[in-house]
Amino acid sequence: MTKIFCDIADLKLIKKFSKKKIVKGFTTNPSLMRKAGAKDYQKYSKKILKITKKPVSLEVFADKSNEMIFQGLEINKWGKNVFVKVPVTNSKSKFMGDVIEKLNSKNIKLNITAVYSANQVKKILRKINKKTKVIISIFAGRMGDVGKDPLPEIKKSIKFAKNFKNVEILWASTREPYNYTQAKQMKCHIITSPPSIIEKIEKFGKSFDKLTADTVNGFLEDSRKSKFSI
């Protein structure tokens, strides 16, 4: 079964979606934090952790290995449900294998982010043990944005990770509700989606006839509201 995580940092929305059974965890990043108005990263993160006991991925924001390790160690202390989010490379495209290995060796739960290829997944798997929980986030939507098919990379990644019972492959940068169906078909472990897409997934099951009726009624209602006439 593919688990659904909510990709958001807004406190009100986290409170709302934490109550939903369909939502099994949360993912955040510095961009979402900024959008949500966070000024103090630590204080804001701890507010999130007070709202939900479900898994929460909180990302380091350093660019040097030693600083990433320091931040990861600190972030891990903030809650038992924390996954420390680490980019697969820094801004100079240097593989952060030393950071992954160091934090993983201390049994810190990790979410390796900004992953785009199965080859990157292979490199990550060489740096981790087979007991501490690790999520590998593959940015499917962003691949699609530039005309690349994410499905082969996700399929290969799931295959590479099958011998690691502690590793879950996550479909990230979700663009449409149907991505959840695709993720399930591939037996992807997790998909993370913004609230608007999760709300659409909750409405799955409408027949084609019902979709047609809803669409036509929508057009009709808008024409009436606009008082169109010919």
Sequence and secondary structure as in RCSB ss.txt:
>XXXX:A:sequence
MTKIFCDIADLKLIKKFSKKKIVKGFTTNPSLMRKAGAKDYQKYSKKILKITKKPVSLEVFADKSNEMIFQGLEI
NKWGKNVFVKVPVTNSKSKFMGDVIEKLNSKNIKLNITAVYSANQVKKILRKINKKTKVIISIFAGRMGDVGKDP
LPEIKKSIKFAKNFKNVEILWASTREPYNYTQAKQMKCHIITSPPSIIEKIEKFGKSFDKLTADTVNGFLEDSRK
SKFSI
>XXXX:A:secstr
  EEEEE   HHHHHHHHT TTEEEEE  HHHHHHTT SSHHHHHHHHHHH  S EEEE   SSHHHHHHHHHHH
HTT TTEEEEEESB TT  B HHHHHHHHHTT  EEEEEE  HHHHHHHHTTS SSS EEEEEEHHHHHHTT   
HHHHHHHHHHHTT TTEEEEEES  STHHHHHHHHTT SEEEE HHHHHHHTTTT  HHHHHHHHHHHHHHHHHH
TT   
